[in-house]
Amino acid sequence: MRSLALSLPHQPESDWAARPGRHIVSLSGGKDSTALAIYLRDKIPQLEYVFCDTHKELPETYEYLDKLEAFLGKKINRLNPQRGFDHWLEMYGGMLPSAQVRWCTRKLKIEPFEAFVGNDKIWSYIGIRADENRSGYISIKPNITPIYPYKEGGLVLADVERILNESGIGLPSYYEWRQRSGCTFCFFQRSAEWIGLMERHREAFEEAKRYEKEQDGERFYWRQSESLSELEQPERIEQIKREHIIRLEAERKRRPDRPLIDIIGAALDAEEDDVGCNICHL
Ligand code: SF4
C-alpha cells in the first residue's frame, strides 16, 4: 500500500487517531465520502470503512467501491447482506419512499449502521464539505460522535476533486449523467438523470417503473409530477433533453473554466437544487 502525499493547501493537525474508540467512515459510493476515506486513510490507520448496500445500486457503484477497496488496502464492510429495499418495501405495505416519508434511509442506511457499531464508542467521519450548507446524519445514539474533517480543514469541492485525482481513483463513472450516489430509482433524481438511467440501465429503469402503481385513486410514483411511463414518452424525453442542454450551455457560459463534470452537476442543480439525501448522497 503506497502512502499518499496530497497537495492540499490546508491539512490541519488533528488528534483523531489517538482518540479511544472505533473510527468509521460510511461510504455512499459517491465522491465526497470516497475522497474522505482516501484523505483519512494515512491519518487514522485503524479506520474502518462501511457501505450500506440497498441492493438497488448501480453496477458503477460496486465497481467504484472495489477500486477504492484496492486503494485502501482494507476491506469495506458491506452491510445489509440479506435485507435490501424489496424486503422493507413489503414491510411498509408497498408504500414507495419519498422525500417526505424517507423510510428507505432509516431502514437501509441508519439502522444497519447503528446495528454494526452496537454500543461501542464511535467516531463517525462525515464527508460534508466546508462549502456545503448541510449537516449530514447526526445519530441520536450517545455513543456515536460525528466528525466533519472537511469542515474542520476548510476543504471544498476543488479539494475533493484533487484528492480523487491524485489518488488515481477519480470520480465515479456515473457522474457523466448522474451526480448522486444511491439507489437506481432514488426519488431525488432530476429529470435528466432519469433519462440517463433509462438510456444506460434500461432494466433498472423498467424495474423502477414496475414499482409505480395507482390504487384507490391514489398515484404511487417516484416523482410527484409524473410517472415514469409519462416521462419515457418521446416528446417528453425530447423536452427534458432540450431543457438540459439549455442549462448546460448557460452553465458553460457562466463558468467556462470549470470541467465538464462540474458543468453537468450545475445544470442538474439548475433543474432542482434540493440537497438530496444527507446520508446517501455523499
Ligand atoms: S438513495 Fe434515495 S431511494 Fe435509496 S435509500 Fe437513499 S434516499 Fe432512499
py3Dmol code that shows the C-alpha trace and the ligand (Angstrom):
import py3Dmol

protein = """\
ATOM      1  CA  MET A   1       0.000   0.000   0.000  1.00  0.00           C
ATOM      2  CA  ARG A   2       1.631   3.216  -1.105  1.00  0.00           C
ATOM      3  CA  SER A   3       1.260   6.281   1.111  1.00  0.00           C
ATOM      4  CA  LEU A   4      -0.239   9.331  -0.491  1.00  0.00           C
ATOM      5  CA  ALA A   5       1.173  12.836  -0.121  1.00  0.00           C
ATOM      6  CA  LEU A   6      -1.746  15.051  -1.019  1.00  0.00           C
ATOM      7  CA  SER A   7      -1.041  18.555  -2.277  1.00  0.00           C
ATOM      8  CA  LEU A   8      -3.830  20.157  -0.300  1.00  0.00           C
ATOM      9  CA  PRO A   9      -3.444  23.779   0.752  1.00  0.00           C
ATOM     10  CA  HIS A  10      -4.764  23.133   4.262  1.00  0.00           C
ATOM     11  CA  GLN A  11      -4.326  19.964   6.266  1.00  0.00           C
ATOM     12  CA  PRO A  12      -4.703  20.775   9.940  1.00  0.00           C
ATOM     13  CA  GLU A  13      -3.082  18.608  12.567  1.00  0.00           C
ATOM     14  CA  SER A  14      -5.584  16.512  14.475  1.00  0.00           C
ATOM     15  CA  ASP A  15      -5.589  14.051  17.313  1.00  0.00           C
ATOM     16  CA  TRP A  16      -8.316  11.920  15.725  1.00  0.00           C
ATOM     17  CA  ALA A  17      -6.291   8.689  15.635  1.00  0.00           C
ATOM     18  CA  ALA A  18      -5.385   8.990  19.324  1.00  0.00           C
ATOM     19  CA  ARG A  19      -8.982   9.112  20.485  1.00  0.00           C
ATOM     20  CA  PRO A  20     -10.085   5.841  22.088  1.00  0.00           C
ATOM     21  CA  GLY A  21     -12.922   4.049  20.322  1.00  0.00           C
ATOM     22  CA  ARG A  22     -13.704   2.898  16.815  1.00  0.00           C
ATOM     23  CA  HIS A  23     -13.238   5.233  13.880  1.00  0.00           C
ATOM     24  CA  ILE A  24     -15.581   4.747  10.932  1.00  0.00           C
ATOM     25  CA  VAL A  25     -16.232   6.310   7.545  1.00  0.00           C
ATOM     26  CA  SER A  26     -19.601   5.499   5.992  1.00  0.00           C
ATOM     27  CA  LEU A  27     -19.220   5.282   2.244  1.00  0.00           C
ATOM     28  CA  SER A  28     -22.071   6.080  -0.109  1.00  0.00           C
ATOM     29  CA  GLY A  29     -20.332   5.263  -3.370  1.00  0.00           C
ATOM     30  CA  GLY A  30     -20.217   9.000  -4.111  1.00  0.00           C
ATOM     31  CA  LYS A  31     -17.260  11.331  -4.484  1.00  0.00           C
ATOM     32  CA  ASP A  32     -17.246  13.107  -1.107  1.00  0.00           C
ATOM     33  CA  SER A  33     -17.244  10.048   1.156  1.00  0.00           C
ATOM     34  CA  THR A  34     -14.784   8.284  -1.144  1.00  0.00           C
ATOM     35  CA  ALA A  35     -12.366  11.198  -1.041  1.00  0.00           C
ATOM     36  CA  LEU A  36     -12.802  11.335   2.730  1.00  0.00           C
ATOM     37  CA  ALA A  37     -11.764   7.683   3.067  1.00  0.00           C
ATOM     38  CA  ILE A  38      -8.643   8.445   0.993  1.00  0.00           C
ATOM     39  CA  TYR A  39      -7.931  11.639   2.926  1.00  0.00           C
ATOM     40  CA  LEU A  40      -8.133   9.859   6.287  1.00  0.00           C
ATOM     41  CA  ARG A  41      -6.515   6.541   5.383  1.00  0.00           C
ATOM     42  CA  ASP A  42      -2.995   7.502   6.403  1.00  0.00           C
ATOM     43  CA  LYS A  43      -4.102   9.794   9.221  1.00  0.00           C
ATOM     44  CA  ILE A  44      -6.135   7.133  11.054  1.00  0.00           C
ATOM     45  CA  PRO A  45      -4.621   3.691  10.441  1.00  0.00           C
ATOM     46  CA  GLN A  46      -7.322   1.913  12.464  1.00  0.00           C
ATOM     47  CA  LEU A  47     -10.117   3.448  10.359  1.00  0.00           C
ATOM     48  CA  GLU A  48     -12.996   1.147   9.414  1.00  0.00           C
ATOM     49  CA  TYR A  49     -14.986   1.519   6.221  1.00  0.00           C
ATOM     50  CA  VAL A  50     -18.665   0.745   5.860  1.00  0.00           C
ATOM     51  CA  PHE A  51     -21.043   0.664   2.920  1.00  0.00           C
ATOM     52  CA  CYS A  52     -24.780   0.080   3.487  1.00  0.00           C
ATOM     53  CA  ASP A  53     -25.937  -1.750   0.368  1.00  0.00           C
ATOM     54  CA  THR A  54     -29.549  -1.113  -0.637  1.00  0.00           C
ATOM     55  CA  HIS A  55     -29.347  -3.969  -3.192  1.00  0.00           C
ATOM     56  CA  LYS A  56     -30.511  -1.415  -5.766  1.00  0.00           C
ATOM     57  CA  GLU A  57     -27.206   0.233  -6.517  1.00  0.00           C
ATOM     58  CA  LEU A  58     -25.752   0.935  -9.932  1.00  0.00           C
ATOM     59  CA  PRO A  59     -23.102  -1.509 -11.158  1.00  0.00           C
ATOM     60  CA  GLU A  60     -20.800   1.508 -11.430  1.00  0.00           C
ATOM     61  CA  THR A  61     -21.100   1.980  -7.668  1.00  0.00           C
ATOM     62  CA  TYR A  62     -19.894  -1.543  -6.932  1.00  0.00           C
ATOM     63  CA  GLU A  63     -17.006  -1.096  -9.396  1.00  0.00           C
ATOM     64  CA  TYR A  64     -16.058   2.173  -7.717  1.00  0.00           C
ATOM     65  CA  LEU A  65     -16.118   0.589  -4.268  1.00  0.00           C
ATOM     66  CA  ASP A  66     -13.952  -2.295  -5.485  1.00  0.00           C
ATOM     67  CA  LYS A  67     -11.448   0.204  -6.851  1.00  0.00           C
ATOM     68  CA  LEU A  68     -11.447   2.116  -3.580  1.00  0.00           C
ATOM     69  CA  GLU A  69     -11.067  -1.072  -1.547  1.00  0.00           C
ATOM     70  CA  ALA A  70      -7.961  -1.965  -3.559  1.00  0.00           C
ATOM     71  CA  PHE A  71      -6.535   1.506  -2.956  1.00  0.00           C
ATOM     72  CA  LEU A  72      -7.280   1.475   0.769  1.00  0.00           C
ATOM     73  CA  GLY A  73      -5.798  -1.991   1.178  1.00  0.00           C
ATOM     74  CA  LYS A  74      -8.547  -2.755   3.653  1.00  0.00           C
ATOM     75  CA  LYS A  75     -11.938  -4.416   3.481  1.00  0.00           C
ATOM     76  CA  ILE A  76     -15.025  -2.272   3.117  1.00  0.00           C
ATOM     77  CA  ASN A  77     -17.694  -3.769   5.375  1.00  0.00           C
ATOM     78  CA  ARG A  78     -20.799  -4.188   3.277  1.00  0.00           C
ATOM     79  CA  LEU A  79     -23.925  -4.153   5.405  1.00  0.00           C
ATOM     80  CA  ASN A  80     -27.448  -5.420   4.590  1.00  0.00           C
ATOM     81  CA  PRO A  81     -26.346  -8.775   3.177  1.00  0.00           C
ATOM     82  CA  GLN A  82     -29.890 -10.183   3.348  1.00  0.00           C
ATOM     83  CA  ARG A  83     -32.417  -7.404   3.694  1.00  0.00           C
ATOM     84  CA  GLY A  84     -32.434  -4.905   0.901  1.00  0.00           C
ATOM     85  CA  PHE A  85     -35.016  -2.489  -0.452  1.00  0.00           C
ATOM     86  CA  ASP A  86     -37.590  -5.098  -1.508  1.00  0.00           C
ATOM     87  CA  HIS A  87     -37.799  -6.586   1.953  1.00  0.00           C
ATOM     88  CA  TRP A  88     -38.569  -3.226   3.540  1.00  0.00           C
ATOM     89  CA  LEU A  89     -40.948  -2.183   0.782  1.00  0.00           C
ATOM     90  CA  GLU A  90     -43.021  -5.246   1.651  1.00  0.00           C
ATOM     91  CA  MET A  91     -42.849  -4.362   5.353  1.00  0.00           C
ATOM     92  CA  TYR A  92     -44.164  -0.877   4.512  1.00  0.00           C
ATOM     93  CA  GLY A  93     -47.123  -2.312   2.613  1.00  0.00           C
ATOM     94  CA  GLY A  94     -45.762  -1.364  -0.806  1.00  0.00           C
ATOM     95  CA  MET A  95     -45.573   2.365   0.015  1.00  0.00           C
ATOM     96  CA  LEU A  96     -42.764   3.868  -2.020  1.00  0.00           C
ATOM     97  CA  PRO A  97     -40.412   6.075  -0.028  1.00  0.00           C
ATOM     98  CA  SER A  98     -40.368   9.769  -0.812  1.00  0.00           C
ATOM     99  CA  ALA A  99     -38.609  12.913   0.350  1.00  0.00           C
ATOM    100  CA  GLN A 100     -41.389  13.338   2.920  1.00  0.00           C
ATOM    101  CA  VAL A 101     -41.525   9.707   4.097  1.00  0.00           C
ATOM    102  CA  ARG A 102     -37.958   8.561   3.763  1.00  0.00           C
ATOM    103  CA  TRP A 103     -38.180   5.151   5.392  1.00  0.00           C
ATOM    104  CA  CYS A 104     -35.530   3.832   2.992  1.00  0.00           C
ATOM    105  CA  THR A 105     -32.742   5.859   4.571  1.00  0.00           C
ATOM    106  CA  ARG A 106     -33.690   4.757   8.075  1.00  0.00           C
ATOM    107  CA  LYS A 107     -34.065   1.077   7.216  1.00  0.00           C
ATOM    108  CA  LEU A 108     -31.276   0.708   4.679  1.00  0.00           C
ATOM    109  CA  LYS A 109     -28.663   3.116   5.941  1.00  0.00           C
ATOM    110  CA  ILE A 110     -29.133   4.300   9.525  1.00  0.00           C
ATOM    111  CA  GLU A 111     -30.332   1.165  11.296  1.00  0.00           C
ATOM    112  CA  PRO A 112     -27.779  -1.194   9.694  1.00  0.00           C
ATOM    113  CA  PHE A 113     -25.016   1.250  10.623  1.00  0.00           C
ATOM    114  CA  GLU A 114     -26.236   1.527  14.197  1.00  0.00           C
ATOM    115  CA  ALA A 115     -26.522  -2.273  14.471  1.00  0.00           C
ATOM    116  CA  PHE A 116     -22.981  -2.630  13.115  1.00  0.00           C
ATOM    117  CA  VAL A 117     -21.491  -0.295  15.706  1.00  0.00           C
ATOM    118  CA  GLY A 118     -23.624  -1.517  18.627  1.00  0.00           C
ATOM    119  CA  ASN A 119     -22.772   0.237  21.871  1.00  0.00           C
ATOM    120  CA  ASP A 120     -19.120   0.825  21.050  1.00  0.00           C
ATOM    121  CA  LYS A 121     -17.674   4.299  21.313  1.00  0.00           C
ATOM    122  CA  ILE A 122     -17.725   5.538  17.714  1.00  0.00           C
ATOM    123  CA  TRP A 123     -16.129   8.437  15.888  1.00  0.00           C
ATOM    124  CA  SER A 124     -18.163   8.764  12.731  1.00  0.00           C
ATOM    125  CA  TYR A 125     -16.413  10.737   9.978  1.00  0.00           C
ATOM    126  CA  ILE A 126     -18.775  12.546   7.627  1.00  0.00           C
ATOM    127  CA  GLY A 127     -17.931  13.922   4.184  1.00  0.00           C
ATOM    128  CA  ILE A 128     -19.823  17.197   4.271  1.00  0.00           C
ATOM    129  CA  ARG A 129     -17.609  19.831   2.699  1.00  0.00           C
ATOM    130  CA  ALA A 130     -16.810  23.291   4.020  1.00  0.00           C
ATOM    131  CA  ASP A 131     -18.637  24.785   1.022  1.00  0.00           C
ATOM    132  CA  GLU A 132     -21.867  22.913   1.754  1.00  0.00           C
ATOM    133  CA  ASN A 133     -24.696  24.041   3.921  1.00  0.00           C
ATOM    134  CA  ARG A 134     -26.000  20.786   5.333  1.00  0.00           C
ATOM    135  CA  SER A 135     -25.348  18.743   8.418  1.00  0.00           C
ATOM    136  CA  GLY A 136     -25.453  15.067   7.407  1.00  0.00           C
ATOM    137  CA  TYR A 137     -26.633  12.220   9.584  1.00  0.00           C
ATOM    138  CA  ILE A 138     -26.423  13.012  13.263  1.00  0.00           C
ATOM    139  CA  SER A 139     -27.124   9.961  15.360  1.00  0.00           C
ATOM    140  CA  ILE A 140     -29.218  10.289  18.446  1.00  0.00           C
ATOM    141  CA  LYS A 141     -27.212   7.427  19.939  1.00  0.00           C
ATOM    142  CA  PRO A 142     -24.901   8.935  22.563  1.00  0.00           C
ATOM    143  CA  ASN A 143     -22.042   6.559  21.688  1.00  0.00           C
ATOM    144  CA  ILE A 144     -21.729   7.971  18.138  1.00  0.00           C
ATOM    145  CA  THR A 145     -19.910  11.262  17.722  1.00  0.00           C
ATOM    146  CA  PRO A 146     -19.892  12.896  14.271  1.00  0.00           C
ATOM    147  CA  ILE A 147     -16.694  14.483  12.977  1.00  0.00           C
ATOM    148  CA  TYR A 148     -16.539  16.694   9.900  1.00  0.00           C
ATOM    149  CA  PRO A 149     -12.924  16.664   8.682  1.00  0.00           C
ATOM    150  CA  TYR A 150     -13.632  18.734   5.563  1.00  0.00           C
ATOM    151  CA  LYS A 151     -15.336  21.425   7.604  1.00  0.00           C
ATOM    152  CA  GLU A 152     -12.565  21.396  10.215  1.00  0.00           C
ATOM    153  CA  GLY A 153      -9.926  21.711   7.499  1.00  0.00           C
ATOM    154  CA  GLY A 154     -11.868  24.111   5.262  1.00  0.00           C
ATOM    155  CA  LEU A 155     -11.832  21.607   2.376  1.00  0.00           C
ATOM    156  CA  VAL A 156     -14.127  22.444  -0.533  1.00  0.00           C
ATOM    157  CA  LEU A 157     -15.192  20.788  -3.788  1.00  0.00           C
ATOM    158  CA  ALA A 158     -11.891  21.538  -5.549  1.00  0.00           C
ATOM    159  CA  ASP A 159     -10.031  19.772  -2.725  1.00  0.00           C
ATOM    160  CA  VAL A 160     -12.233  16.693  -3.031  1.00  0.00           C
ATOM    161  CA  GLU A 161     -11.549  16.602  -6.762  1.00  0.00           C
ATOM    162  CA  ARG A 162      -7.824  16.968  -6.096  1.00  0.00           C
ATOM    163  CA  ILE A 163      -7.831  14.080  -3.624  1.00  0.00           C
ATOM    164  CA  LEU A 164      -9.637  11.833  -6.096  1.00  0.00           C
ATOM    165  CA  ASN A 165      -7.339  12.793  -8.969  1.00  0.00           C
ATOM    166  CA  GLU A 166      -4.095  12.490  -7.034  1.00  0.00           C
ATOM    167  CA  SER A 167      -5.069   9.078  -5.665  1.00  0.00           C
ATOM    168  CA  GLY A 168      -5.898   7.858  -9.169  1.00  0.00           C
ATOM    169  CA  ILE A 169      -9.412   6.891  -8.071  1.00  0.00           C
ATOM    170  CA  GLY A 170     -11.132   9.719  -9.932  1.00  0.00           C
ATOM    171  CA  LEU A 171     -14.846  10.386  -9.949  1.00  0.00           C
ATOM    172  CA  PRO A 172     -17.456   7.627 -10.155  1.00  0.00           C
ATOM    173  CA  SER A 173     -18.118   6.895 -13.838  1.00  0.00           C
ATOM    174  CA  TYR A 174     -21.845   7.567 -13.432  1.00  0.00           C
ATOM    175  CA  TYR A 175     -21.052  11.246 -12.835  1.00  0.00           C
ATOM    176  CA  GLU A 176     -21.242  11.819 -16.559  1.00  0.00           C
ATOM    177  CA  TRP A 177     -25.013  11.503 -16.367  1.00  0.00           C
ATOM    178  CA  ARG A 178     -25.960  11.374 -12.706  1.00  0.00           C
ATOM    179  CA  GLN A 179     -24.365  13.173  -9.806  1.00  0.00           C
ATOM    180  CA  ARG A 180     -25.772  11.392  -6.806  1.00  0.00           C
ATOM    181  CA  SER A 181     -24.961   8.005  -5.414  1.00  0.00           C
ATOM    182  CA  GLY A 182     -27.589   5.614  -4.096  1.00  0.00           C
ATOM    183  CA  CYS A 183     -30.464   3.579  -5.429  1.00  0.00           C
ATOM    184  CA  THR A 184     -31.083   3.347  -9.160  1.00  0.00           C
ATOM    185  CA  PHE A 185     -34.610   4.661  -8.612  1.00  0.00           C
ATOM    186  CA  CYS A 186     -33.838   7.299  -5.996  1.00  0.00           C
ATOM    187  CA  PHE A 187     -36.690   9.818  -5.928  1.00  0.00           C
ATOM    188  CA  PHE A 188     -34.180  12.635  -5.563  1.00  0.00           C
ATOM    189  CA  GLN A 189     -33.165  12.186  -9.203  1.00  0.00           C
ATOM    190  CA  ARG A 190     -33.693  15.039 -11.593  1.00  0.00           C
ATOM    191  CA  SER A 191     -35.454  14.524 -14.968  1.00  0.00           C
ATOM    192  CA  ALA A 192     -32.220  14.323 -16.971  1.00  0.00           C
ATOM    193  CA  GLU A 193     -30.870  11.732 -14.546  1.00  0.00           C
ATOM    194  CA  TRP A 194     -33.946   9.554 -15.027  1.00  0.00           C
ATOM    195  CA  ILE A 195     -33.371   9.773 -18.777  1.00  0.00           C
ATOM    196  CA  GLY A 196     -29.738   8.815 -18.167  1.00  0.00           C
ATOM    197  CA  LEU A 197     -30.886   5.769 -16.210  1.00  0.00           C
ATOM    198  CA  MET A 198     -33.322   4.830 -18.954  1.00  0.00           C
ATOM    199  CA  GLU A 199     -30.663   5.056 -21.648  1.00  0.00           C
ATOM    200  CA  ARG A 200     -27.834   3.368 -19.759  1.00  0.00           C
ATOM    201  CA  HIS A 201     -29.595   0.910 -17.483  1.00  0.00           C
ATOM    202  CA  ARG A 202     -32.861   0.075 -19.175  1.00  0.00           C
ATOM    203  CA  GLU A 203     -33.532  -2.890 -16.891  1.00  0.00           C
ATOM    204  CA  ALA A 204     -33.187  -0.759 -13.770  1.00  0.00           C
ATOM    205  CA  PHE A 205     -35.499   1.838 -15.319  1.00  0.00           C
ATOM    206  CA  GLU A 206     -38.071  -0.846 -16.143  1.00  0.00           C
ATOM    207  CA  GLU A 207     -37.807  -2.154 -12.617  1.00  0.00           C
ATOM    208  CA  ALA A 208     -38.403   1.353 -11.251  1.00  0.00           C
ATOM    209  CA  LYS A 209     -41.481   1.596 -13.473  1.00  0.00           C
ATOM    210  CA  ARG A 210     -42.852  -1.668 -12.123  1.00  0.00           C
ATOM    211  CA  TYR A 211     -42.782  -0.282  -8.589  1.00  0.00           C
ATOM    212  CA  GLU A 212     -45.154   2.533  -9.584  1.00  0.00           C
ATOM    213  CA  LYS A 213     -48.882   1.944  -9.287  1.00  0.00           C
ATOM    214  CA  GLU A 214     -52.273   3.563  -8.985  1.00  0.00           C
ATOM    215  CA  GLN A 215     -54.504   2.329  -6.213  1.00  0.00           C
ATOM    216  CA  ASP A 216     -57.866   3.568  -4.944  1.00  0.00           C
ATOM    217  CA  GLY A 217     -57.458   6.729  -6.963  1.00  0.00           C
ATOM    218  CA  GLU A 218     -54.023   7.401  -5.497  1.00  0.00           C
ATOM    219  CA  ARG A 219     -50.849   7.615  -7.543  1.00  0.00           C
ATOM    220  CA  PHE A 220     -47.737   5.995  -6.121  1.00  0.00           C
ATOM    221  CA  TYR A 221     -44.978   7.356  -8.312  1.00  0.00           C
ATOM    222  CA  TRP A 222     -41.294   8.105  -7.732  1.00  0.00           C
ATOM    223  CA  ARG A 223     -41.922  11.655  -8.876  1.00  0.00           C
ATOM    224  CA  GLN A 224     -44.808  13.826  -7.748  1.00  0.00           C
ATOM    225  CA  SER A 225     -45.282  15.403 -11.138  1.00  0.00           C
ATOM    226  CA  GLU A 226     -45.390  12.419 -13.482  1.00  0.00           C
ATOM    227  CA  SER A 227     -44.999   8.680 -13.730  1.00  0.00           C
ATOM    228  CA  LEU A 228     -42.003   7.109 -15.394  1.00  0.00           C
ATOM    229  CA  SER A 229     -44.305   5.879 -18.161  1.00  0.00           C
ATOM    230  CA  GLU A 230     -45.183   9.517 -18.842  1.00  0.00           C
ATOM    231  CA  LEU A 231     -41.546  10.565 -18.605  1.00  0.00           C
ATOM    232  CA  GLU A 232     -40.433   7.999 -21.197  1.00  0.00           C
ATOM    233  CA  GLN A 233     -42.739   9.325 -23.928  1.00  0.00           C
ATOM    234  CA  PRO A 234     -40.624  10.501 -26.883  1.00  0.00           C
ATOM    235  CA  GLU A 235     -41.874  14.087 -26.796  1.00  0.00           C
ATOM    236  CA  ARG A 236     -41.224  14.315 -23.044  1.00  0.00           C
ATOM    237  CA  ILE A 237     -37.721  12.857 -23.446  1.00  0.00           C
ATOM    238  CA  GLU A 238     -37.023  15.378 -26.159  1.00  0.00           C
ATOM    239  CA  GLN A 239     -38.248  18.222 -23.960  1.00  0.00           C
ATOM    240  CA  ILE A 240     -36.137  17.091 -20.983  1.00  0.00           C
ATOM    241  CA  LYS A 241     -33.040  16.767 -23.137  1.00  0.00           C
ATOM    242  CA  ARG A 242     -33.633  20.125 -24.777  1.00  0.00           C
ATOM    243  CA  GLU A 243     -34.017  21.863 -21.438  1.00  0.00           C
ATOM    244  CA  HIS A 244     -30.959  20.089 -20.050  1.00  0.00           C
ATOM    245  CA  ILE A 245     -28.845  21.266 -22.992  1.00  0.00           C
ATOM    246  CA  ILE A 246     -30.042  24.851 -22.446  1.00  0.00           C
ATOM    247  CA  ARG A 247     -28.958  24.609 -18.794  1.00  0.00           C
ATOM    248  CA  LEU A 248     -25.617  23.098 -19.799  1.00  0.00           C
ATOM    249  CA  GLU A 249     -24.957  25.917 -22.240  1.00  0.00           C
ATOM    250  CA  ALA A 250     -25.892  28.529 -19.645  1.00  0.00           C
ATOM    251  CA  GLU A 251     -23.546  26.943 -17.094  1.00  0.00           C
ATOM    252  CA  ARG A 252     -20.763  26.644 -19.671  1.00  0.00           C
ATOM    253  CA  LYS A 253     -21.042  30.364 -20.399  1.00  0.00           C
ATOM    254  CA  ARG A 254     -21.240  31.247 -16.726  1.00  0.00           C
ATOM    255  CA  ARG A 255     -18.194  29.198 -15.692  1.00  0.00           C
ATOM    256  CA  PRO A 256     -16.117  28.386 -18.809  1.00  0.00           C
ATOM    257  CA  ASP A 257     -13.090  27.388 -16.719  1.00  0.00           C
ATOM    258  CA  ARG A 258     -14.834  24.509 -14.920  1.00  0.00           C
ATOM    259  CA  PRO A 259     -14.514  20.883 -16.032  1.00  0.00           C
ATOM    260  CA  LEU A 260     -17.447  19.311 -17.860  1.00  0.00           C
ATOM    261  CA  ILE A 261     -18.365  17.160 -14.902  1.00  0.00           C
ATOM    262  CA  ASP A 262     -18.979  20.284 -12.775  1.00  0.00           C
ATOM    263  CA  ILE A 263     -20.970  21.893 -15.574  1.00  0.00           C
ATOM    264  CA  ILE A 264     -23.205  18.814 -15.720  1.00  0.00           C
ATOM    265  CA  GLY A 265     -23.707  18.974 -11.960  1.00  0.00           C
ATOM    266  CA  ALA A 266     -24.576  22.658 -12.071  1.00  0.00           C
ATOM    267  CA  ALA A 267     -27.031  22.071 -14.942  1.00  0.00           C
ATOM    268  CA  LEU A 268     -28.760  19.326 -12.951  1.00  0.00           C
ATOM    269  CA  ASP A 269     -28.882  21.564  -9.887  1.00  0.00           C
ATOM    270  CA  ALA A 270     -30.389  24.284 -12.032  1.00  0.00           C
ATOM    271  CA  GLU A 271     -33.360  21.996 -12.651  1.00  0.00           C
ATOM    272  CA  GLU A 272     -33.774  21.194  -8.995  1.00  0.00           C
ATOM    273  CA  ASP A 273     -31.252  22.133  -6.372  1.00  0.00           C
ATOM    274  CA  ASP A 274     -32.523  20.353  -3.290  1.00  0.00           C
ATOM    275  CA  VAL A 275     -29.558  18.916  -1.455  1.00  0.00           C
ATOM    276  CA  GLY A 276     -30.716  15.323  -1.854  1.00  0.00           C
ATOM    277  CA  CYS A 277     -30.271  12.774   0.884  1.00  0.00           C
ATOM    278  CA  ASN A 278     -27.731  13.859   3.505  1.00  0.00           C
ATOM    279  CA  ILE A 279     -26.759  10.219   4.065  1.00  0.00           C
ATOM    280  CA  CYS A 280     -26.991   8.522   0.678  1.00  0.00           C
ATOM    281  CA  HIS A 281     -25.559  11.348  -1.424  1.00  0.00           C
ATOM    282  CA  LEU A 282     -22.115  11.971  -0.012  1.00  0.00           C
TER     283      LEU A 282
END
"""
ligand_1 = """\
8
SF4
S -30.593 6.571 -2.405
Fe -32.606 7.531 -2.376
S -34.071 5.816 -2.505
Fe -32.087 4.949 -1.917
S -32.081 4.850 0.315
Fe -31.188 6.796 -0.263
S -32.853 8.316 -0.297
Fe -33.737 6.243 -0.334
"""
view = py3Dmol.view(width=600, height=400)
view.addModel(protein, "pdb")
view.setStyle({"model": 0}, {"cartoon": {"style": "trace"}})
view.addModel(ligand_1, "xyz")
view.setStyle({"model": 1}, {"stick": {}})
view.zoomTo()
view.show()
